[in-house]
């Protein structure tokens, strides 16, 4: 099995947090799409 390099989880969390902040409008859009999809599956 391959040994994966050990990650600095805090750094990853920070960079992910930065990405989330930058892409907040995209996340809101995804959330809206998810709500619409849920509404469609519920009404089925």
C-alpha positions in Angstrom: 0.0 0.0 0.0 1.1 3.5 -0.8 2.0 5.8 2.1 0.3 9.1 1.7 2.1 12.2 2.8 0.8 13.5 6.1 -1.4 16.5 5.7 -1.5 19.6 7.9 -5.3 19.4 8.6 -5.4 22.9 10.0 -3.8 24.4 6.9 -6.2 22.4 4.7 -9.2 23.5 6.7 -8.0 27.2 6.4 -7.5 26.9 2.6 -10.9 25.2 2.3 -12.5 27.9 4.4 -10.9 30.5 2.1 -12.2 28.7 -1.0 -15.7 28.5 0.6 -15.6 32.3 1.4 -14.6 33.1 -2.2 -17.1 30.8 -3.7 -20.0 31.7 -1.4 -22.3 32.8 -4.3 -21.6 29.4 -6.0 -22.5 27.6 -2.8 -25.7 29.5 -2.5 -26.6 28.6 -6.0 -25.9 24.9 -5.3 -28.0 25.2 -2.2 -30.9 26.6 -4.2 -30.5 23.9 -6.8 -30.5 21.3 -4.0 -33.7 22.7 -2.5 -35.4 22.7 -5.9 -34.3 19.1 -6.4 -35.6 18.1 -3.0 -38.9 19.8 -3.7 -39.2 17.9 -7.0 -38.4 14.6 -5.4 -40.9 15.3 -2.5 -43.7 16.3 -4.9 -43.2 13.2 -7.0 
